[in-house]
Amino acid sequence: MSTRDGNDRHVGYDETTRTMDTVSRGRLAHLDDLDDFKVADGEPDIRGWSVRTSDDREVGEVKDLVVDCGAMKVRYMEVELDGKALDLGEDRHVLVPIGAARLNDDEDVVVLGGPAAEMLGLPAYRRDAMSPDRERTLRDTYGRGGAVDARTARADGDLYDGDGRFDDRSFFGARRSGREDAPYVMTRSEEELAIGKRQVEDGAVELRKTVETEQVRRTVALAHEEATVARRPISAEDAARGDRTVIGEREIRVPLMAEEVVTDKRVVPKEELVIRKHVVQGEQVVEADLRRERVDVDGADGGTR
């Protein structure tokens, strides 16, 4: 996506101090802040368009475009993420490189190249003027893995050449066909299988105590006292003493003792049952039907795939 003024030249920088200051301190500026720039003819203005991820989730909308004033190209989309849709708690602004998305062929929708989970990893963006150092830091943040290293960039400071994340050639698809010099593009897509894992309950171990009653029988040895009465004659000598010759009533009580069983019950811990979990690794075969588009080329020098 390129930007230009109505006369295909840069004019009016002296009419707005903010625009001139932004461009002089760094090449990147917001299109909303550039009064003399507009989206080039034949290219759709995507500001306000909905943004969907590759897993077909609507996650926000395009709020503005960040323009490389030197190259006259859009480098980033400023996307306002829907905090409710992504469980963020509140809306968040992020920058998405222009080459990391494409336009839907039939709807005014921008489709990102990755799933919704990738949007959560983008740093929050605070709009302000770009210094050259901040621009380089920003490009490195979003351009990891790009073909160009900042140390090998061209002498004119072009940090973006050769980095696919900032290449808009595949961004427009058929939506760019209004320009005479633009190619007609058909995008061939195919589904890929994304496999993840999650924890689910697969059974349980339960310990349950119940109370049972058991009748027990024990033999206990008990002792008791018994009494015997013996008779013996009194000798003449004893009788002569006369101390036992009184006739009268008398009673002698001798208690007899016996052992009896006394029972009591007490709770005694007998054993512990300890549950430990361990992980058992297994394998599962996953099968799915994946769709892919096939393009047949007729009437031109080209093969079929």
Beta strands, then each sheet from edge to edge (+ up, - down):
strand 1: 3-4
strand 2: 28-30
strand 3: 38-39
strand 4: 50-52
strand 5: 58-68
strand 6: 73-81
strand 7: 92-97
strand 8: 101-103
strand 9: 109-112
sheet 1: 1+ 3-
sheet 2: 2+ 5- 4+ 9+ 8-
sheet 3: 2+ 5- 6+ 7-
end
